[in-house]
Amino acid sequence: MLPPRATLVRVQHRTIALLCGAQVLGGLAMGASLALGAILAERLSGSESVAGLATTVLTLGAAAAGLPLAALAQRAGRRPALATGFVIAAVGAAVVAIAVDVGWFPLLLLGMAGVGSGTAVSLQSRFAATDLAEPRTRGRDLSLVVWMTMVGAVAGPALLPMGAEIAGVLGVDELAGPFVIGAAGAAAAALVLWSGLRPDPLLLSTAATSSDSTAVAKPTLAQGWQTIRQIAEARNAVVSVVSAHAVMVAVMALTPVHMTHGGASITLVGLSISAHVAGMYALAPVMGVLTDRVGRVPTVVIGQALLLAACVTGFAAQHSQRGLVVALVLLGLGWSATTVAGSTLLTESIPVPQRPRVQGISDTAMSLAGAVAGALAGVVVGLFGYPVLVLGAGAISVIAAIYVLTDRPR
């Protein structure tokens, strides 16, 4: 017998609170990795040319974990999938700490790949927030979990001094300390979700939607792709989030380099990235409310328009440091609007029993698109210059918006 609606609402509120808390704890490892990854890679490898490899491996680790964790959620629910992902991230952060202390570069990359599992969990957590959400508040609930990602991302780098003190107590390298904190945070996040997500929101949602769900409870990867191809809203959602992530990563990765070549100080570059991250996450709840009130597709188009505005601003203000900061903020806002609205659209366009598999495909595609875009961005700038990069990225946003507006159910 299914619980009454009032009970489902209470479970949903509790689920959102648990997911938000876990995002903060698990984000400590991610924040440390993003802040120190390039520095550690250069130091341990002895080569500046491979400094970006740590972040690339981090992204690939997220892509590699996306589908297996989604498959686990499909079989057993959100609780074991999200907790397992954070356990892997905790082990990865501990491996990074060991690698830093012993000075072994290959071990650093292995650990970074494990930490990437935390990114996969962060992406899947936003979908977990929608399992029991009502349609009128689905975008808001999803956006709250996205918003809390910012807290962990900001807290990670902020805890670097504390990490150095912990490293002193443990007698290890001072840059290993932040990853000790990150490992503890990810482990705590796993414990919170494992002990707290009872009843499991996905299993409860599946039971509440259809008594015949067992017939399609374990779709294969091929069936997941087929579902996306057959449902216009799902196609639109995946195109939206994947294209937005590719544009964001490509422009974000090379704009600080372009600013440095233009004479910007390290302080200004750091502040510009902080402003960009704030654009990505700080207004996520606003994007969620916009998604619920204005609509999923209109908000996606608004997001793509903001991404285009960021690229145009980057082109027009390529010699202005202030203009480039504005471009990075717009870039973050566009990513936020498109990701929140696109993720909401994807969730409600797919039958509940098939959602985890399709969501995992979308998340993996996002991570892979980010990794490829980040790698190609450097090649494009090296061959053709920064203006060509931002114009090309802007063209992708235009194409994605046109696709979403013209692709309709067959």
C-alpha positions in Angstrom: 0.0 0.0 0.0 1.4 3.4 -1.0 1.8 6.1 1.6 -0.6 9.1 1.5 0.4 12.3 -0.4 1.2 14.2 2.8 3.8 11.5 3.7 5.3 11.7 0.2 5.7 15.5 0.6 7.4 15.0 4.0 9.8 12.4 2.4 10.5 14.9 -0.4 11.4 17.7 1.9 13.7 15.4 3.9 15.3 14.1 0.7 16.0 17.7 -0.5 17.6 18.5 2.9 19.8 15.4 2.9 20.9 15.9 -0.7 21.8 19.5 0.0 23.8 18.6 3.0 25.6 15.8 1.1 26.4 18.3 -1.7 28.2 20.5 0.8 30.2 17.7 2.4 31.1 16.0 -0.9 31.9 19.3 -2.5 34.9 19.7 -0.3 36.9 17.2 -2.2 35.8 18.7 -5.5 36.7 22.2 -4.5 40.2 21.1 -3.4 40.7 19.2 -6.6 39.7 22.1 -8.8 41.8 24.6 -6.9 45.0 22.4 -6.6 44.8 20.0 -9.5 46.9 21.9 -12.0 49.4 22.9 -9.4 49.9 19.4 -8.2 50.1 18.0 -11.7 52.9 20.4 -12.6 54.7 19.8 -9.4 54.6 16.0 -9.4 55.2 15.6 -13.2 57.8 18.4 -13.4 56.2 19.6 -16.6 53.9 22.6 -17.2 52.6 21.1 -20.4 50.7 18.4 -18.5 49.3 20.7 -15.7 45.8 20.5 -17.1 45.8 16.7 -17.2 44.6 16.4 -13.6 41.4 18.3 -14.3 40.9 16.4 -17.5 41.2 13.1 -15.7 38.8 14.4 -13.1 36.2 15.1 -15.8 36.8 11.7 -17.4 36.4 10.0 -14.0 32.9 11.7 -13.7 32.0 10.4 -17.2 33.2 6.9 -16.4 31.2 6.8 -13.2 28.0 8.2 -14.6 26.5 5.1 -16.3 27.5 2.5 -13.7 26.0 4.6 -10.9 22.9 5.2 -12.9 22.7 1.4 -13.5 23.0 0.8 -9.8 20.2 3.4 -9.1 18.1 1.6 -11.7 18.6 -1.8 -9.9 18.6 -0.7 -6.2 17.6 2.9 -5.9 19.2 6.3 -5.3 20.5 5.5 -1.8 23.2 2.9 -2.7 24.1 4.6 -6.0 24.8 8.1 -4.5 26.5 6.6 -1.4 28.7 4.4 -3.5 29.7 7.3 -5.6 30.8 9.3 -2.6 32.7 6.4 -1.2 34.7 6.1 -4.4 35.3 9.9 -4.3 36.5 9.6 -0.7 39.0 6.8 -1.6 40.1 8.9 -4.6 40.8 12.0 -2.4 42.7 9.8 0.0 44.8 8.4 -2.9 45.5 12.0 -4.0 46.7 12.9 -0.5 49.1 9.9 -0.6 50.3 10.7 -4.1 51.1 14.3 -3.0 53.0 13.1 0.0 55.1 10.5 -1.9 55.4 12.6 -5.1 54.0 10.1 -7.6 52.3 11.6 -10.6 50.5 8.4 -11.9 49.0 7.9 -8.4 47.7 11.5 -8.5 45.9 10.8 -11.8 44.4 7.6 -10.4 43.1 9.5 -7.3 41.7 12.3 -9.4 39.7 9.8 -11.5 38.2 8.5 -8.3 37.4 12.0 -7.1 35.6 12.5 -10.4 33.0 10.1 -9.1 31.9 12.8 -6.7 31.0 15.0 -9.7 28.9 12.2 -11.1 27.1 12.0 -7.8 26.6 15.7 -7.8 25.0 15.6 -11.2 22.7 12.6 -10.3 21.7 14.2 -7.0 19.9 17.0 -8.9 17.8 14.2 -10.5 17.2 12.5 -7.2 15.6 15.8 -6.0 12.9 15.4 -8.6 11.9 11.8 -7.9 9.0 12.8 -5.6 8.7 16.4 -6.7 5.4 17.8 -7.9 5.4 19.2 -11.5 4.8 22.8 -10.3 7.9 22.7 -8.1 10.2 20.3 -9.9 12.5 22.9 -11.3 12.8 24.6 -7.9 13.6 21.4 -6.1 16.2 20.5 -8.7 17.8 23.9 -8.6 18.2 23.9 -4.8 20.5 20.9 -5.0 22.4 22.6 -7.9 22.7 25.7 -5.7 24.3 23.9 -2.8 27.0 22.7 -5.1 28.4 26.2 -4.9 28.8 26.0 -1.1 31.1 22.9 -1.3 33.0 24.4 -4.3 33.7 27.6 -2.4 34.4 25.9 0.9 37.0 23.5 -0.5 39.5 26.2 -1.5 38.6 28.2 1.6 39.8 25.3 3.8 43.3 25.2 2.3 44.8 26.9 5.4 43.1 24.4 7.6 44.3 21.6 5.4 47.9 22.7 5.8 47.4 22.6 9.6 46.0 19.1 9.5 48.9 18.1 7.2 51.3 19.4 9.9 49.6 17.3 12.6 49.7 14.2 10.4 53.3 14.9 9.3 52.5 14.9 5.6 53.0 17.4 2.7 50.9 20.6 3.4 49.1 20.2 0.0 47.9 16.7 1.0 45.9 18.2 3.9 43.0 19.6 1.9 42.5 16.2 0.3 42.4 14.6 3.8 39.5 17.0 4.5 38.0 16.2 1.2 38.1 12.5 1.8 36.5 12.9 5.2 33.8 15.1 3.7 33.0 12.7 0.9 32.9 9.8 3.4 30.5 11.8 5.6 28.3 12.5 2.6 28.1 8.8 1.8 27.1 8.1 5.4 24.5 10.8 5.4 22.9 9.5 2.3 23.2 5.8 3.2 21.6 6.2 6.6 19.2 9.0 5.7 17.6 8.3 2.3 15.0 5.9 3.8 12.6 5.4 2.1 14.5 5.6 -1.1 12.9 8.4 -3.3 13.3 6.6 -6.6 11.9 3.3 -5.4 9.0 5.1 -3.8 8.4 7.1 -6.9 8.5 4.0 -9.1 6.0 2.2 -6.8 3.7 5.3 -6.8 3.5 5.6 -10.6 2.7 2.2 -12.0 2.0 -1.3 -10.8 3.3 -2.5 -14.2 6.7 -0.8 -13.8 8.6 -4.1 -13.2 8.3 -4.9 -16.9 10.5 -2.0 -17.8 12.4 -1.6 -14.6 15.8 -2.4 -16.0 16.2 -0.9 -19.5 19.5 -1.5 -21.2 21.8 1.2 -22.3 20.6 0.7 -25.9 17.0 1.1 -24.8 18.0 4.3 -23.0 19.4 5.8 -26.1 16.4 4.7 -28.0 14.1 6.4 -25.5 16.0 9.6 -26.0 15.7 9.4 -29.7 12.0 8.6 -29.7 10.9 11.4 -27.3 11.3 14.9 -28.6 11.4 16.5 -25.2 14.2 14.1 -24.1 16.2 14.9 -27.3 15.8 18.6 -26.7 16.8 18.3 -23.1 20.0 16.3 -23.9 21.0 18.6 -26.7 20.4 21.6 -24.4 22.5 20.4 -21.4 25.3 18.9 -23.4 25.7 21.9 -25.7 25.6 24.3 -22.8 28.2 22.4 -20.9 30.5 22.2 -23.9 30.2 25.9 -24.5 30.7 26.8 -20.9 33.8 24.6 -20.4 35.5 25.7 -23.7 35.1 29.4 -23.0 35.7 29.2 -19.3 38.9 27.2 -19.8 40.6 29.6 -22.1 39.3 33.0 -21.0 41.6 33.2 -18.0 44.6 32.3 -20.2 43.5 35.0 -22.6 43.2 37.5 -19.7 46.7 36.6 -18.5 48.2 37.2 -21.9 46.5 40.5 -21.9 48.2 41.5 -18.7 45.7 40.6 -16.1 47.0 39.8 -12.6 46.5 36.5 -11.0 44.2 38.2 -8.4 42.0 39.5 -11.2 41.9 36.1 -12.9 41.0 34.4 -9.6 38.2 36.9 -9.0 36.9 36.4 -12.5 36.6 32.6 -12.0 34.9 33.2 -8.7 32.4 35.5 -10.5 31.9 32.8 -13.1 31.2 30.1 -10.5 28.8 32.5 -8.7 27.0 32.9 -12.0 26.7 29.1 -12.4 25.3 28.4 -9.0 24.3 31.4 -6.9 21.1 32.1 -9.0 20.2 28.5 -9.6 17.0 28.8 -7.4 16.0 31.8 -9.5 16.5 29.6 -12.6 14.4 26.9 -11.0 11.5 29.3 -10.3 11.8 30.6 -13.8 11.6 27.0 -15.1 8.4 26.3 -13.2 6.7 29.6 -14.0 7.8 30.4 -17.5 8.3 26.9 -18.8 11.1 24.4 -19.5 11.8 25.2 -23.2 11.5 29.0 -22.8 14.0 28.9 -19.9 16.4 26.7 -22.0 16.2 29.3 -24.8 16.9 32.1 -22.3 19.9 30.1 -21.1 21.2 29.6 -24.7 20.7 33.4 -25.3 22.8 34.2 -22.3 25.5 31.8 -23.5 25.4 33.6 -26.9 25.6 37.0 -25.1 28.6 35.8 -23.2 30.4 34.7 -26.4 29.5 38.0 -28.2 30.7 40.0 -25.2 34.0 38.0 -25.1 34.5 38.8 -28.8 33.6 42.5 -28.5 35.5 43.0 -25.3 38.5 40.7 -26.0 40.9 43.5 -25.0 39.0 44.6 -22.0 39.5 42.8 -18.7 36.3 44.1 -17.2 34.4 43.0 -20.3 35.8 39.5 -20.1 34.7 39.3 -16.5 31.2 40.2 -17.6 31.4 37.5 -20.3 32.3 34.9 -17.7 29.4 35.9 -15.5 27.0 35.7 -18.4 28.5 32.3 -19.3 27.8 31.0 -15.8 24.2 32.3 -15.9 23.5 30.8 -19.2 24.8 27.4 -18.1 22.7 27.6 -14.9 19.5 28.4 -16.8 20.0 25.8 -19.5 21.1 23.0 -17.1 18.3 23.5 -14.6 15.6 23.8 -17.2 17.0 21.1 -19.5 17.4 18.6 -16.6 13.9 19.3 -15.4 12.6 18.7 -19.0 14.5 15.5 -19.3 13.2 14.1 -16.0 9.5 14.7 -16.7 9.7 13.5 -20.3 10.8 10.0 -19.4 8.7 7.3 -17.6 9.9 6.9 -14.0 11.3 3.3 -14.4 13.5 4.5 -17.2 14.7 7.7 -15.7 18.0 6.7 -14.0 19.4 5.1 -17.1 18.5 8.0 -19.4 19.7 10.5 -16.8 23.0 8.6 -16.6 23.4 8.8 -20.3 22.8 12.6 -20.2 25.3 13.1 -17.4 28.0 11.0 -19.1 27.4 12.9 -22.4 27.8 16.2 -20.5 31.1 15.2 -18.9 32.5 13.8 -22.1 31.4 17.0 -24.0 33.2 19.1 -21.4 36.4 17.1 -21.6 36.4 17.3 -25.4 35.5 21.0 -25.5 38.2 21.8 -23.0 40.8 19.9 -25.0 39.7 21.4 -28.3 39.5 24.9 -27.0 43.3 25.1 -26.5 43.8 23.8 -30.0 41.4 26.4 -31.5 43.0 29.3 -29.7 46.5 28.1 -30.6 45.7 27.9 -34.3 43.1 30.7 -34.8 43.0 32.8 -31.7 40.5 33.6 -28.9 38.0 35.5 -31.0 37.4 32.4 -33.2 36.8 30.3 -30.1 34.1 32.5 -28.7 32.4 32.9 -32.0 32.4 29.2 -32.6 31.0 28.6 -29.1 28.3 31.2 -29.8 27.4 29.4 -33.0 26.8 26.2 -31.0 24.4 28.0 -28.7 22.5 29.4 -31.7 22.2 25.9 -33.3 21.1 24.3 -30.0 18.4 27.0 -29.5 17.1 26.5 -33.1 17.0 22.8 -32.6 15.0 23.0 -29.4 12.5 25.4 -31.0 12.0 23.4 -34.1 12.2 19.8 -33.0 8.7 18.6 -32.2 7.1 15.2 -31.5 6.9 13.1 -34.6 
